[in-house]
Each structure stands twice: as C-alpha cells, then as structure tokens.
C-alpha cells in the first residue's frame, strides 16, 4: 500500500511543481519520503510509540474505533463470509 500511496503523493507533487513553474517560471525541488507518507496513515500509533514507548500488536480484522468491523459467517451457509468495513 505504501508504494501506491507514495506514488500518488509524488504525482501530486510533480503536478504542483509544474503548476508553479507555469506561473513563475521557476522550478521546484521535490523530496518525497515513503516512510513519511506511510506514517501519515498511522498517526495514533506513531504518537503512542513516541510518547509512551508502546507498540500496538496485531488486531486481525477488528478495529479499535468502529463496530461492527470484521468478517462474519452467513447464517445457513457454510461458505459465506461477508466483510463489514465502515468508512471513516
């Protein structure tokens, strides 16, 4: 996931630099870090580690803030597992 999100950030930075050049005639220097992009998707965990020194373990299909969240067996079926992932 980090690769594709970093690529999207990179494209946006390139487009912004091209727009800036079209308006001012000056170029831009783009410095993109994949770890910074990845950390923008996990701010709570990064702050918890930085402040408290605690690492969160795996939680599977669960979510700390939303419910219902996960995979549930369908009633009366042996091979049905709908997933429920509410959007924030």
PDB file of N, CA, C and O in Angstrom:
ATOM      1  N   UNK A   1       0.821  -1.189   0.000  1.00  0.00           N
ATOM      2  CA  UNK A   1       0.000   0.000   0.000  1.00  0.00           C
ATOM      3  C   UNK A   1       0.865   1.252   0.000  1.00  0.00           C
ATOM      4  O   UNK A   1       0.531   2.241  -0.652  1.00  0.00           O
ATOM      5  N   UNK A   2       1.966   1.213   0.723  1.00  0.00           N
ATOM      6  CA  UNK A   2       2.808   2.410   0.802  1.00  0.00           C
ATOM      7  C   UNK A   2       3.343   2.816  -0.554  1.00  0.00           C
ATOM      8  O   UNK A   2       3.482   4.007  -0.832  1.00  0.00           O
ATOM      9  N   UNK A   3       3.650   1.832  -1.415  1.00  0.00           N
ATOM     10  CA  UNK A   3       4.186   2.151  -2.735  1.00  0.00           C
ATOM     11  C   UNK A   3       3.184   2.961  -3.558  1.00  0.00           C
ATOM     12  O   UNK A   3       3.534   3.983  -4.149  1.00  0.00           O
ATOM     13  N   UNK A   4       1.934   2.493  -3.590  1.00  0.00           N
ATOM     14  CA  UNK A   4       0.945   3.180  -4.418  1.00  0.00           C
ATOM     15  C   UNK A   4       0.581   4.553  -3.843  1.00  0.00           C
ATOM     16  O   UNK A   4       0.390   5.507  -4.597  1.00  0.00           O
ATOM     17  N   UNK A   5       0.486   4.657  -2.532  1.00  0.00           N
ATOM     18  CA  UNK A   5       0.164   5.949  -1.913  1.00  0.00           C
ATOM     19  C   UNK A   5       1.324   6.924  -2.107  1.00  0.00           C
ATOM     20  O   UNK A   5       1.099   8.106  -2.368  1.00  0.00           O
ATOM     21  N   UNK A   6       2.561   6.442  -1.983  1.00  0.00           N
ATOM     22  CA  UNK A   6       3.722   7.309  -2.214  1.00  0.00           C
ATOM     23  C   UNK A   6       3.753   7.786  -3.655  1.00  0.00           C
ATOM     24  O   UNK A   6       4.094   8.938  -3.926  1.00  0.00           O
ATOM     25  N   UNK A   7       3.394   6.895  -4.588  1.00  0.00           N
ATOM     26  CA  UNK A   7       3.348   7.292  -5.997  1.00  0.00           C
ATOM     27  C   UNK A   7       2.308   8.386  -6.208  1.00  0.00           C
ATOM     28  O   UNK A   7       2.553   9.339  -6.948  1.00  0.00           O
ATOM     29  N   UNK A   8       1.158   8.257  -5.569  1.00  0.00           N
ATOM     30  CA  UNK A   8       0.126   9.286  -5.697  1.00  0.00           C
ATOM     31  C   UNK A   8       0.612  10.621  -5.130  1.00  0.00           C
ATOM     32  O   UNK A   8       0.374  11.674  -5.722  1.00  0.00           O
ATOM     33  N   UNK A   9       1.286  10.577  -3.992  1.00  0.00           N
ATOM     34  CA  UNK A   9       1.845  11.813  -3.429  1.00  0.00           C
ATOM     35  C   UNK A   9       2.884  12.406  -4.376  1.00  0.00           C
ATOM     36  O   UNK A   9       2.951  13.623  -4.551  1.00  0.00           O
ATOM     37  N   UNK A  10       3.693  11.541  -4.984  1.00  0.00           N
ATOM     38  CA  UNK A  10       4.706  12.008  -5.927  1.00  0.00           C
ATOM     39  C   UNK A  10       4.091  12.681  -7.143  1.00  0.00           C
ATOM     40  O   UNK A  10       4.562  13.731  -7.578  1.00  0.00           O
ATOM     41  N   UNK A  11       3.049  12.087  -7.689  1.00  0.00           N
ATOM     42  CA  UNK A  11       2.365  12.683  -8.847  1.00  0.00           C
ATOM     43  C   UNK A  11       1.788  14.039  -8.461  1.00  0.00           C
ATOM     44  O   UNK A  11       1.907  15.002  -9.219  1.00  0.00           O
ATOM     45  N   UNK A  12       1.171  14.120  -7.300  1.00  0.00           N
ATOM     46  CA  UNK A  12       0.619  15.398  -6.859  1.00  0.00           C
ATOM     47  C   UNK A  12       1.727  16.449  -6.717  1.00  0.00           C
ATOM     48  O   UNK A  12       1.542  17.602  -7.107  1.00  0.00           O
ATOM     49  N   UNK A  13       2.870  16.054  -6.162  1.00  0.00           N
ATOM     50  CA  UNK A  13       3.987  16.995  -6.005  1.00  0.00           C
ATOM     51  C   UNK A  13       4.505  17.452  -7.364  1.00  0.00           C
ATOM     52  O   UNK A  13       4.821  18.628  -7.544  1.00  0.00           O
ATOM     53  N   UNK A  14       4.592  16.532  -8.319  1.00  0.00           N
ATOM     54  CA  UNK A  14       5.042  16.894  -9.668  1.00  0.00           C
ATOM     55  C   UNK A  14       4.068  17.864 -10.323  1.00  0.00           C
ATOM     56  O   UNK A  14       4.482  18.854 -10.927  1.00  0.00           O
ATOM     57  N   UNK A  15       2.779  17.582 -10.205  1.00  0.00           N
ATOM     58  CA  UNK A  15       1.781  18.478 -10.793  1.00  0.00           C
ATOM     59  C   UNK A  15       1.831  19.861 -10.151  1.00  0.00           C
ATOM     60  O   UNK A  15       1.701  20.874 -10.837  1.00  0.00           O
ATOM     61  N   UNK A  16       2.020  19.900  -8.826  1.00  0.00           N
ATOM     62  CA  UNK A  16       2.128  21.196  -8.145  1.00  0.00           C
ATOM     63  C   UNK A  16       3.373  21.940  -8.604  1.00  0.00           C
ATOM     64  O   UNK A  16       3.336  23.159  -8.772  1.00  0.00           O
ATOM     65  N   UNK A  17       4.478  21.220  -8.809  1.00  0.00           N
ATOM     66  CA  UNK A  17       5.710  21.859  -9.272  1.00  0.00           C
ATOM     67  C   UNK A  17       5.550  22.381 -10.704  1.00  0.00           C
ATOM     68  O   UNK A  17       6.030  23.466 -11.032  1.00  0.00           O
ATOM     69  N   UNK A  18       4.876  21.607 -11.550  1.00  0.00           N
ATOM     70  CA  UNK A  18       4.637  22.059 -12.922  1.00  0.00           C
ATOM     71  C   UNK A  18       3.726  23.285 -12.948  1.00  0.00           C
ATOM     72  O   UNK A  18       3.931  24.203 -13.743  1.00  0.00           O
ATOM     73  N   UNK A  19       2.726  23.294 -12.080  1.00  0.00           N
ATOM     74  CA  UNK A  19       1.842  24.455 -11.993  1.00  0.00           C
ATOM     75  C   UNK A  19       2.630  25.693 -11.538  1.00  0.00           C
ATOM     76  O   UNK A  19       2.480  26.780 -12.095  1.00  0.00           O
ATOM     77  N   UNK A  20       3.463  25.504 -10.526  1.00  0.00           N
ATOM     78  CA  UNK A  20       4.287  26.605 -10.020  1.00  0.00           C
ATOM     79  C   UNK A  20       5.205  27.136 -11.127  1.00  0.00           C
ATOM     80  O   UNK A  20       5.366  28.348 -11.274  1.00  0.00           O
ATOM     81  N   UNK A  21       5.807  26.221 -11.908  1.00  0.00           N
ATOM     82  CA  UNK A  21       6.691  26.643 -12.998  1.00  0.00           C
ATOM     83  C   UNK A  21       5.927  27.423 -14.068  1.00  0.00           C
ATOM     84  O   UNK A  21       6.444  28.387 -14.632  1.00  0.00           O
ATOM     85  N   UNK A  22       4.691  26.997 -14.341  1.00  0.00           N
ATOM     86  CA  UNK A  22       3.909  27.706 -15.362  1.00  0.00           C
ATOM     87  C   UNK A  22       3.536  29.123 -14.918  1.00  0.00           C
ATOM     88  O   UNK A  22       3.372  30.017 -15.748  1.00  0.00           O
ATOM     89  N   UNK A  23       3.407  29.318 -13.617  1.00  0.00           N
ATOM     90  CA  UNK A  23       3.044  30.641 -13.092  1.00  0.00           C
ATOM     91  C   UNK A  23       4.260  31.540 -12.853  1.00  0.00           C
ATOM     92  O   UNK A  23       4.181  32.752 -13.058  1.00  0.00           O
ATOM     93  N   UNK A  24       5.381  30.958 -12.423  1.00  0.00           N
ATOM     94  CA  UNK A  24       6.534  31.770 -12.016  1.00  0.00           C
ATOM     95  C   UNK A  24       7.754  31.600 -12.916  1.00  0.00           C
ATOM     96  O   UNK A  24       8.643  32.452 -12.922  1.00  0.00           O
ATOM     97  N   UNK A  25       7.802  30.503 -13.678  1.00  0.00           N
ATOM     98  CA  UNK A  25       8.983  30.217 -14.491  1.00  0.00           C
ATOM     99  C   UNK A  25      10.102  29.571 -13.703  1.00  0.00           C
ATOM    100  O   UNK A  25      11.166  29.294 -14.257  1.00  0.00           O
ATOM    101  N   UNK A  26       9.882  29.325 -12.421  1.00  0.00           N
ATOM    102  CA  UNK A  26      10.908  28.717 -11.565  1.00  0.00           C
ATOM    103  C   UNK A  26      10.554  27.254 -11.276  1.00  0.00           C
ATOM    104  O   UNK A  26       9.384  26.898 -11.142  1.00  0.00           O
ATOM    105  N   UNK A  27      11.576  26.433 -11.186  1.00  0.00           N
ATOM    106  CA  UNK A  27      11.388  25.014 -10.878  1.00  0.00           C
ATOM    107  C   UNK A  27      11.286  24.763  -9.389  1.00  0.00           C
ATOM    108  O   UNK A  27      11.427  25.679  -8.579  1.00  0.00           O
ATOM    109  N   UNK A  28      11.042  23.525  -9.041  1.00  0.00           N
ATOM    110  CA  UNK A  28      10.908  23.117  -7.644  1.00  0.00           C
ATOM    111  C   UNK A  28      11.782  21.895  -7.387  1.00  0.00           C
ATOM    112  O   UNK A  28      12.062  21.118  -8.299  1.00  0.00           O
ATOM    113  N   UNK A  29      12.205  21.735  -6.151  1.00  0.00           N
ATOM    114  CA  UNK A  29      12.917  20.531  -5.722  1.00  0.00           C
ATOM    115  C   UNK A  29      11.922  19.680  -4.947  1.00  0.00           C
ATOM    116  O   UNK A  29      11.322  20.154  -3.983  1.00  0.00           O
ATOM    117  N   UNK A  30      11.739  18.421  -5.361  1.00  0.00           N
ATOM    118  CA  UNK A  30      10.783  17.528  -4.709  1.00  0.00           C
ATOM    119  C   UNK A  30      11.558  16.476  -3.919  1.00  0.00           C
ATOM    120  O   UNK A  30      12.390  15.759  -4.474  1.00  0.00           O
ATOM    121  N   UNK A  31      11.281  16.394  -2.640  1.00  0.00           N
ATOM    122  CA  UNK A  31      11.892  15.401  -1.760  1.00  0.00           C
ATOM    123  C   UNK A  31      10.762  14.600  -1.130  1.00  0.00           C
ATOM    124  O   UNK A  31      10.030  15.118  -0.287  1.00  0.00           O
ATOM    125  N   UNK A  32      10.612  13.338  -1.532  1.00  0.00           N
ATOM    126  CA  UNK A  32       9.495  12.514  -1.072  1.00  0.00           C
ATOM    127  C   UNK A  32      10.028  11.305  -0.312  1.00  0.00           C
ATOM    128  O   UNK A  32      10.840  10.540  -0.833  1.00  0.00           O
ATOM    129  N   UNK A  33       9.571  11.143   0.902  1.00  0.00           N
ATOM    130  CA  UNK A  33       9.984  10.023   1.738  1.00  0.00           C
ATOM    131  C   UNK A  33       8.821   9.048   1.896  1.00  0.00           C
ATOM    132  O   UNK A  33       7.733   9.441   2.316  1.00  0.00           O
ATOM    133  N   UNK A  34       9.047   7.781   1.562  1.00  0.00           N
ATOM    134  CA  UNK A  34       7.984   6.786   1.697  1.00  0.00           C
ATOM    135  C   UNK A  34       7.579   6.593   3.156  1.00  0.00           C
ATOM    136  O   UNK A  34       6.404   6.357   3.440  1.00  0.00           O
ATOM    137  N   UNK A  35       8.531   6.688   4.084  1.00  0.00           N
ATOM    138  CA  UNK A  35       8.196   6.480   5.495  1.00  0.00           C
ATOM    139  C   UNK A  35       7.312   7.608   6.007  1.00  0.00           C
ATOM    140  O   UNK A  35       6.432   7.371   6.834  1.00  0.00           O
ATOM    141  N   UNK A  36       7.527   8.822   5.536  1.00  0.00           N
ATOM    142  CA  UNK A  36       6.674   9.936   5.956  1.00  0.00           C
ATOM    143  C   UNK A  36       5.261   9.782   5.409  1.00  0.00           C
ATOM    144  O   UNK A  36       4.287  10.094   6.093  1.00  0.00           O
ATOM    145  N   UNK A  37       5.154   9.299   4.172  1.00  0.00           N
ATOM    146  CA  UNK A  37       3.831   9.038   3.607  1.00  0.00           C
ATOM    147  C   UNK A  37       3.142   7.939   4.403  1.00  0.00           C
ATOM    148  O   UNK A  37       1.965   8.064   4.740  1.00  0.00           O
ATOM    149  N   UNK A  38       3.864   6.862   4.707  1.00  0.00           N
ATOM    150  CA  UNK A  38       3.279   5.745   5.457  1.00  0.00           C
ATOM    151  C   UNK A  38       2.846   6.182   6.852  1.00  0.00           C
ATOM    152  O   UNK A  38       1.795   5.758   7.332  1.00  0.00           O
ATOM    153  N   UNK A  39       3.634   7.015   7.501  1.00  0.00           N
ATOM    154  CA  UNK A  39       3.304   7.447   8.857  1.00  0.00           C
ATOM    155  C   UNK A  39       2.088   8.366   8.891  1.00  0.00           C
ATOM    156  O   UNK A  39       1.452   8.509   9.935  1.00  0.00           O
ATOM    157  N   UNK A  40       1.760   8.986   7.766  1.00  0.00           N
ATOM    158  CA  UNK A  40       0.578   9.838   7.745  1.00  0.00           C
ATOM    159  C   UNK A  40      -0.705   9.015   7.845  1.00  0.00           C
ATOM    160  O   UNK A  40      -1.779   9.564   8.086  1.00  0.00           O
ATOM    161  N   UNK A  41      -0.594   7.694   7.658  1.00  0.00           N
ATOM    162  CA  UNK A  41      -1.755   6.820   7.771  1.00  0.00           C
ATOM    163  C   UNK A  41      -1.844   6.132   9.128  1.00  0.00           C
ATOM    164  O   UNK A  41      -2.785   5.377   9.368  1.00  0.00           O
ATOM    165  N   UNK A  42      -0.903   6.371  10.004  1.00  0.00           N
ATOM    166  CA  UNK A  42      -0.928   5.750  11.324  1.00  0.00           C
ATOM    167  C   UNK A  42      -0.486   6.734  12.403  1.00  0.00           C
ATOM    168  O   UNK A  42       0.413   6.421  13.183  1.00  0.00           O
ATOM    169  N   UNK A  43      -1.107   7.935  12.465  1.00  0.00           N
ATOM    170  CA  UNK A  43      -0.617   8.938  13.415  1.00  0.00           C
ATOM    171  C   UNK A  43      -0.801   8.537  14.874  1.00  0.00           C
ATOM    172  O   UNK A  43       0.043   8.855  15.712  1.00  0.00           O
ATOM    173  N   UNK A  44      -1.898   7.841  15.188  1.00  0.00           N
ATOM    174  CA  UNK A  44      -2.133   7.466  16.587  1.00  0.00           C
ATOM    175  C   UNK A  44      -1.057   6.502  17.080  1.00  0.00           C
ATOM    176  O   UNK A  44      -0.545   6.656  18.190  1.00  0.00           O
ATOM    177  N   UNK A  45      -0.711   5.502  16.255  1.00  0.00           N
ATOM    178  CA  UNK A  45       0.295   4.530  16.662  1.00  0.00           C
ATOM    179  C   UNK A  45       1.680   5.174  16.766  1.00  0.00           C
ATOM    180  O   UNK A  45       2.451   4.849  17.669  1.00  0.00           O
ATOM    181  N   UNK A  46       1.993   6.086  15.842  1.00  0.00           N
ATOM    182  CA  UNK A  46       3.292   6.750  15.887  1.00  0.00           C
ATOM    183  C   UNK A  46       3.422   7.610  17.142  1.00  0.00           C
ATOM    184  O   UNK A  46       4.464   7.601  17.797  1.00  0.00           O
ATOM    185  N   UNK A  47       2.367   8.354  17.479  1.00  0.00           N
ATOM    186  CA  UNK A  47       2.410   9.186  18.691  1.00  0.00           C
ATOM    187  C   UNK A  47       2.446   8.335  19.951  1.00  0.00           C
ATOM    188  O   UNK A  47       3.155   8.669  20.901  1.00  0.00           O
ATOM    189  N   UNK A  48       1.695   7.245  19.972  1.00  0.00           N
ATOM    190  CA  UNK A  48       1.696   6.371  21.142  1.00  0.00           C
ATOM    191  C   UNK A  48       3.094   5.803  21.389  1.00  0.00           C
ATOM    192  O   UNK A  48       3.526   5.683  22.536  1.00  0.00           O
ATOM    193  N   UNK A  49       3.793   5.456  20.317  1.00  0.00           N
ATOM    194  CA  UNK A  49       5.151   4.945  20.490  1.00  0.00           C
ATOM    195  C   UNK A  49       6.110   6.063  20.894  1.00  0.00           C
ATOM    196  O   UNK A  49       6.944   5.874  21.781  1.00  0.00           O
ATOM    197  N   UNK A  50       5.997   7.228  20.248  1.00  0.00           N
ATOM    198  CA  UNK A  50       6.909   8.338  20.543  1.00  0.00           C
ATOM    199  C   UNK A  50       6.748   8.847  21.972  1.00  0.00           C
ATOM    200  O   UNK A  50       7.734   9.189  22.624  1.00  0.00           O
ATOM    201  N   UNK A  51       5.509   8.897  22.461  1.00  0.00           N
ATOM    202  CA  UNK A  51       5.255   9.463  23.787  1.00  0.00           C
ATOM    203  C   UNK A  51       5.339   8.409  24.889  1.00  0.00           C
ATOM    204  O   UNK A  51       5.956   8.641  25.928  1.00  0.00           O
ATOM    205  N   UNK A  52       4.714   7.245  24.661  1.00  0.00           N
ATOM    206  CA  UNK A  52       4.614   6.231  25.702  1.00  0.00           C
ATOM    207  C   UNK A  52       5.553   5.056  25.523  1.00  0.00           C
ATOM    208  O   UNK A  52       5.720   4.251  26.440  1.00  0.00           O
ATOM    209  N   UNK A  53       6.171   4.945  24.355  1.00  0.00           N
ATOM    210  CA  UNK A  53       7.064   3.815  24.093  1.00  0.00           C
ATOM    211  C   UNK A  53       6.327   2.497  23.924  1.00  0.00           C
ATOM    212  O   UNK A  53       6.933   1.434  24.063  1.00  0.00           O
ATOM    213  N   UNK A  54       5.026   2.540  23.624  1.00  0.00           N
ATOM    214  CA  UNK A  54       4.229   1.323  23.485  1.00  0.00           C
ATOM    215  C   UNK A  54       3.993   1.004  22.017  1.00  0.00           C
ATOM    216  O   UNK A  54       3.674   1.881  21.215  1.00  0.00           O
ATOM    217  N   UNK A  55       4.157  -0.273  21.684  1.00  0.00           N
ATOM    218  CA  UNK A  55       3.857  -0.754  20.342  1.00  0.00           C
ATOM    219  C   UNK A  55       2.551  -1.523  20.371  1.00  0.00           C
ATOM    220  O   UNK A  55       2.312  -2.326  21.273  1.00  0.00           O
ATOM    221  N   UNK A  56       1.707  -1.276  19.380  1.00  0.00           N
ATOM    222  CA  UNK A  56       0.435  -1.982  19.297  1.00  0.00           C
ATOM    223  C   UNK A  56       0.632  -3.263  18.502  1.00  0.00           C
ATOM    224  O   UNK A  56       1.269  -3.248  17.449  1.00  0.00           O
ATOM    225  N   UNK A  57       0.098  -4.353  18.990  1.00  0.00           N
ATOM    226  CA  UNK A  57       0.194  -5.630  18.303  1.00  0.00           C
ATOM    227  C   UNK A  57      -0.884  -5.783  17.255  1.00  0.00           C
ATOM    228  O   UNK A  57      -1.747  -4.918  17.105  1.00  0.00           O
ATOM    229  N   UNK A  58      -0.831  -6.884  16.530  1.00  0.00           N
ATOM    230  CA  UNK A  58      -1.848  -7.125  15.503  1.00  0.00           C
ATOM    231  C   UNK A  58      -3.233  -7.305  16.111  1.00  0.00           C
ATOM    232  O   UNK A  58      -3.377  -7.868  17.196  1.00  0.00           O
ATOM    233  N   UNK A  59      -4.260  -6.818  15.395  1.00  0.00           N
ATOM    234  CA  UNK A  59      -5.634  -6.952  15.887  1.00  0.00           C
ATOM    235  C   UNK A  59      -6.528  -7.685  14.895  1.00  0.00           C
ATOM    236  O   UNK A  59      -7.743  -7.751  15.079  1.00  0.00           O
ATOM    237  N   UNK A  60      -5.921  -8.240  13.836  1.00  0.00           N
ATOM    238  CA  UNK A  60      -6.704  -9.018  12.872  1.00  0.00           C
ATOM    239  C   UNK A  60      -7.682  -8.157  12.103  1.00  0.00           C
ATOM    240  O   UNK A  60      -7.323  -7.092  11.600  1.00  0.00           O
ATOM    241  N   UNK A  61      -8.922  -8.619  12.011  1.00  0.00           N
ATOM    242  CA  UNK A  61      -9.952  -7.901  11.262  1.00  0.00           C
ATOM    243  C   UNK A  61     -10.712  -6.895  12.120  1.00  0.00           C
ATOM    244  O   UNK A  61     -11.673  -6.292  11.644  1.00  0.00           O
ATOM    245  N   UNK A  62     -10.317  -6.704  13.336  1.00  0.00           N
ATOM    246  CA  UNK A  62     -11.033  -5.802  14.236  1.00  0.00           C
ATOM    247  C   UNK A  62     -10.572  -4.362  14.030  1.00  0.00           C
ATOM    248  O   UNK A  62      -9.558  -4.106  13.381  1.00  0.00           O
ATOM    249  N   UNK A  63     -11.321  -3.446  14.585  1.00  0.00           N
ATOM    250  CA  UNK A  63     -10.961  -2.039  14.540  1.00  0.00           C
ATOM    251  C   UNK A  63     -11.200  -1.444  15.918  1.00  0.00           C
ATOM    252  O   UNK A  63     -12.191  -1.756  16.578  1.00  0.00           O
ATOM    253  N   UNK A  64     -10.297  -0.597  16.338  1.00  0.00           N
ATOM    254  CA  UNK A  64     -10.361  -0.015  17.673  1.00  0.00           C
ATOM    255  C   UNK A  64     -11.490   1.001  17.822  1.00  0.00           C
ATOM    256  O   UNK A  64     -11.996   1.205  18.925  1.00  0.00           O
ATOM    257  N   UNK A  65     -11.888   1.639  16.721  1.00  0.00           N
ATOM    258  CA  UNK A  65     -12.825   2.745  16.799  1.00  0.00           C
ATOM    259  C   UNK A  65     -14.178   2.503  16.150  1.00  0.00           C
ATOM    260  O   UNK A  65     -15.120   3.248  16.419  1.00  0.00           O
ATOM    261  N   UNK A  66     -14.306   1.482  15.301  1.00  0.00           N
ATOM    262  CA  UNK A  66     -15.542   1.280  14.562  1.00  0.00           C
ATOM    263  C   UNK A  66     -16.110  -0.119  14.818  1.00  0.00           C
ATOM    264  O   UNK A  66     -15.359  -1.083  14.963  1.00  0.00           O
ATOM    265  N   UNK A  67     -17.423  -0.219  14.871  1.00  0.00           N
ATOM    266  CA  UNK A  67     -18.087  -1.513  15.009  1.00  0.00           C
ATOM    267  C   UNK A  67     -19.412  -1.444  14.271  1.00  0.00           C
ATOM    268  O   UNK A  67     -20.017  -0.372  14.279  1.00  0.00           O
ATOM    269  N   UNK A  68     -19.904  -2.467  13.650  1.00  0.00           N
ATOM    270  CA  UNK A  68     -19.237  -3.761  13.502  1.00  0.00           C
ATOM    271  C   UNK A  68     -18.124  -3.668  12.475  1.00  0.00           C
ATOM    272  O   UNK A  68     -18.199  -2.872  11.539  1.00  0.00           O
ATOM    273  N   UNK A  69     -17.105  -4.471  12.648  1.00  0.00           N
ATOM    274  CA  UNK A  69     -15.955  -4.451  11.759  1.00  0.00           C
ATOM    275  C   UNK A  69     -15.353  -5.841  11.759  1.00  0.00           C
ATOM    276  O   UNK A  69     -14.917  -6.322  12.805  1.00  0.00           O
ATOM    277  N   UNK A  70     -15.321  -6.487  10.622  1.00  0.00           N
ATOM    278  CA  UNK A  70     -14.720  -7.807  10.555  1.00  0.00           C
ATOM    279  C   UNK A  70     -15.446  -8.705   9.574  1.00  0.00           C
ATOM    280  O   UNK A  70     -16.252  -8.241   8.767  1.00  0.00           O
ATOM    281  N   UNK A  71     -15.153  -9.993   9.650  1.00  0.00           N
ATOM    282  CA  UNK A  71     -15.775 -10.999   8.795  1.00  0.00           C
ATOM    283  C   UNK A  71     -16.726 -11.830   9.639  1.00  0.00           C
ATOM    284  O   UNK A  71     -16.399 -12.226  10.758  1.00  0.00           O
ATOM    285  N   UNK A  72     -17.899 -12.087   9.094  1.00  0.00           N
ATOM    286  CA  UNK A  72     -18.929 -12.802   9.841  1.00  0.00           C
ATOM    287  C   UNK A  72     -19.480 -13.945   9.003  1.00  0.00           C
ATOM    288  O   UNK A  72     -19.704 -13.784   7.804  1.00  0.00           O
ATOM    289  N   UNK A  73     -19.699 -15.094   9.625  1.00  0.00           N
ATOM    290  CA  UNK A  73     -20.258 -16.248   8.936  1.00  0.00           C
ATOM    291  C   UNK A  73     -21.725 -15.979   8.611  1.00  0.00           C
ATOM    292  O   UNK A  73     -22.471 -15.470   9.447  1.00  0.00           O
ATOM    293  N   UNK A  74     -22.132 -16.326   7.383  1.00  0.00           N
ATOM    294  CA  UNK A  74     -23.520 -16.163   6.971  1.00  0.00           C
ATOM    295  C   UNK A  74     -24.383 -17.258   7.604  1.00  0.00           C
ATOM    296  O   UNK A  74     -23.973 -18.416   7.681  1.00  0.00           O
ATOM    297  N   UNK A  75     -25.556 -16.886   8.046  1.00  0.00           N
ATOM    298  CA  UNK A  75     -26.472 -17.847   8.636  1.00  0.00           C
ATOM    299  C   UNK A  75     -26.966 -18.817   7.561  1.00  0.00           C
ATOM    300  O   UNK A  75     -27.414 -18.390   6.497  1.00  0.00           O
ATOM    301  N   UNK A  76     -26.884 -20.113   7.836  1.00  0.00           N
ATOM    302  CA  UNK A  76     -27.385 -21.124   6.922  1.00  0.00           C
ATOM    303  C   UNK A  76     -26.462 -21.440   5.760  1.00  0.00           C
ATOM    304  O   UNK A  76     -26.835 -22.229   4.891  1.00  0.00           O
ATOM    305  N   UNK A  77     -25.280 -20.859   5.710  1.00  0.00           N
ATOM    306  CA  UNK A  77     -24.335 -21.142   4.634  1.00  0.00           C
ATOM    307  C   UNK A  77     -23.014 -21.591   5.227  1.00  0.00           C
ATOM    308  O   UNK A  77     -22.603 -21.109   6.283  1.00  0.00           O
ATOM    309  N   UNK A  78     -22.356 -22.505   4.555  1.00  0.00           N
ATOM    310  CA  UNK A  78     -21.071 -22.988   5.062  1.00  0.00           C
ATOM    311  C   UNK A  78     -19.899 -22.256   4.431  1.00  0.00           C
ATOM    312  O   UNK A  78     -18.780 -22.324   4.940  1.00  0.00           O
ATOM    313  N   UNK A  79     -20.141 -21.557   3.329  1.00  0.00           N
ATOM    314  CA  UNK A  79     -19.037 -20.919   2.631  1.00  0.00           C
ATOM    315  C   UNK A  79     -19.305 -19.429   2.381  1.00  0.00           C
ATOM    316  O   UNK A  79     -18.881 -18.897   1.355  1.00  0.00           O
ATOM    317  N   UNK A  80     -19.983 -18.764   3.280  1.00  0.00           N
ATOM    318  CA  UNK A  80     -20.273 -17.343   3.090  1.00  0.00           C
ATOM    319  C   UNK A  80     -19.680 -16.511   4.201  1.00  0.00           C
ATOM    320  O   UNK A  80     -19.993 -16.714   5.374  1.00  0.00           O
ATOM    321  N   UNK A  81     -18.832 -15.586   3.839  1.00  0.00           N
ATOM    322  CA  UNK A  81     -18.184 -14.716   4.819  1.00  0.00           C
ATOM    323  C   UNK A  81     -18.220 -13.265   4.336  1.00  0.00           C
ATOM    324  O   UNK A  81     -17.231 -12.798   3.770  1.00  0.00           O
ATOM    325  N   UNK A  82     -19.316 -12.537   4.536  1.00  0.00           N
ATOM    326  CA  UNK A  82     -19.309 -11.126   4.129  1.00  0.00           C
ATOM    327  C   UNK A  82     -18.422 -10.314   5.060  1.00  0.00           C
ATOM    328  O   UNK A  82     -18.288 -10.624   6.243  1.00  0.00           O
ATOM    329  N   UNK A  83     -17.838  -9.302   4.522  1.00  0.00           N
ATOM    330  CA  UNK A  83     -16.980  -8.434   5.322  1.00  0.00           C
ATOM    331  C   UNK A  83     -17.689  -7.107   5.559  1.00  0.00           C
ATOM    332  O   UNK A  83     -18.450  -6.633   4.717  1.00  0.00           O
ATOM    333  N   UNK A  84     -17.429  -6.530   6.697  1.00  0.00           N
ATOM    334  CA  UNK A  84     -18.014  -5.236   7.060  1.00  0.00           C
ATOM    335  C   UNK A  84     -16.896  -4.321   7.466  1.00  0.00           C
ATOM    336  O   UNK A  84     -16.270  -4.518   8.507  1.00  0.00           O
ATOM    337  N   UNK A  85     -16.634  -3.302   6.639  1.00  0.00           N
ATOM    338  CA  UNK A  85     -15.595  -2.334   6.930  1.00  0.00           C
ATOM    339  C   UNK A  85     -16.150  -0.933   6.723  1.00  0.00           C
ATOM    340  O   UNK A  85     -16.051  -0.398   5.618  1.00  0.00           O
ATOM    341  N   UNK A  86     -16.730  -0.323   7.750  1.00  0.00           N
ATOM    342  CA  UNK A  86     -17.292   1.013   7.594  1.00  0.00           C
ATOM    343  C   UNK A  86     -16.210   2.029   7.246  1.00  0.00           C
ATOM    344  O   UNK A  86     -15.077   1.936   7.717  1.00  0.00           O
ATOM    345  N   UNK A  87     -16.573   2.984   6.427  1.00  0.00           N
ATOM    346  CA  UNK A  87     -15.627   4.041   6.068  1.00  0.00           C
ATOM    347  C   UNK A  87     -15.654   5.120   7.144  1.00  0.00           C
ATOM    348  O   UNK A  87     -16.701   5.407   7.725  1.00  0.00           O
ATOM    349  N   UNK A  88     -14.513   5.703   7.398  1.00  0.00           N
ATOM    350  CA  UNK A  88     -14.417   6.765   8.405  1.00  0.00           C
ATOM    351  C   UNK A  88     -14.937   8.052   7.846  1.00  0.00           C
ATOM    352  O   UNK A  88     -14.942   9.069   8.539  1.00  0.00           O
TER     353      UNK A  88
END
